[in-house]
Amino acid sequence: MADIFEKIKANRGPIGMHATASHGYFTFPKLEGDIGPHMNFRGKEKLNWSLNNYLGLANHPEVRKADADAGANYGFAMPMGARMMSGNSNYHEQLERELADFVSKEDAILVNFGYQAMVSAIDCLVDRHDVIVYDAESHACILDGVRLHMGKRYVFKHNDVEDCEKQLIRATKLAEETGGAILVITEGVFGMRGDQGCLKEIVALKKKFNFRLFVDDAHGIGTLGKTGAGTGEEQGVQDDIDVYFGTFAKSFAMIGGFIASDAQVVEYLRYNMRSQIFAKAMPLPLVVGAIKRLELIRNHPEFKDKLWEITNALQSGLKAAGFEIGPTNSCVTPVYMSGSIPESTNLIYDLRENYNVFCSMVVYPVVPKGMIILRLIPTAVHTMEDVQYTIACFSKIVDKLKNGEYMSETIAKV
């Protein structure tokens, strides 16, 4: 008979196996100072492209004041209890109404954590008779929610509408046998590649098939669409998204999120979604802070305009310099390179220590072996000087990579 702890010690996992060498530098790094494009890492200022702060709201003076005032007025204990039992407030309901209006839905429910909420919402919406059809490159929160599903699920190739239709044919046949329904799940913006989900084309399949569409728009809300209402607005199909998820962790620069849909669907989630029924209500300082952030997003379109000015300059500049950034048509900016894990760690170490540029590195097992992705997240508070400097630095490190200067049998010593 095995011992669980002994099994864990023997198999640390594909990322955890590198923990001893990488912790505190490549994994779990500590960025310090005021949130913005320039922050301190290990006592030295770095140009930072790894913050989920698209619109620059994290340090906006009105946001900081709203957060501080709400903390002083209510404290983080208020309201005490789950919302169903004792934790509801006028502010929670106000925020839900305003969010629903923002994304053109009848109602919305607040959620404490985006990841947890996606898992729980999927579990809540379907039963064992229903069939899920989902994109192969969906975020881990969707994949984990799908894993909980006791019924059948079919995956379609990433953004492949023809394959989606094939899976819907299979799903329809099965649902007719079980008496169940079909839920299609995809993303507004895929956070690794940066490409938008093919929402318009999936919506068109409703003419042939009977299904409901659930969209995770974590990277789309605040950044896409005329008003910032997200990818559905950008593609002209917002009304055809049946269940809309938006996070506060990106454009809102805080934590939490919401799910918006028809009023009866939201009511069903409110009374059946276990992750919210059995969780303490979102503290009032976060709720009041989210109200202020939403107000700024709605009243200051120039924040989004500036974000896209920086994004377009960064992406066009990288392409002009010969870099491969893939099919991104969002603010997410991946830069694709070829190399081993040791090469990637030496490259990142050089970039941070000698060029003072901090960005996220993505390697196997998240992407195939031999691929390196440097993932940049532009914000409205970056400058053109930041863009130009970064492209110049990338040009130098990619030459070193091609010349074999980062070749090593081990990851960089930190």
Protein Blocks (a to p, Z undefined) as FASTA:
>chain_A
ZZfklmmmmmnojklmmmmmmgoplgopacedjedfbdceehiacddfkbccfnopmmgm
klmmmmmmmmmmnopmbccddfklmmgcfklmmmmmmmmmmnopabdcddfblklmmmmm
mmmmpcfkbccdddfkbcfklmmmmmmpmbdcddddehilklmmmmmmmmmmmmmmnopa
cdddddfbdfklopacffklmmmmmmmpccdddddfklmgopgcjkonajklmnopmmmp
mbdcddfklmnopadddddddfklmmmmmmmmmklmmpccddfklmmmmmmmmmmmmmmm
mlmmmmmmmmmmmmmmmmmnopaebjafbfbdcddddddfklmmmmmmmmmmmnopacdd
dddfkbcehiacddddddfkbcfklmmmmmmmmmmmmmmmmnopmgcfbdcdZZ
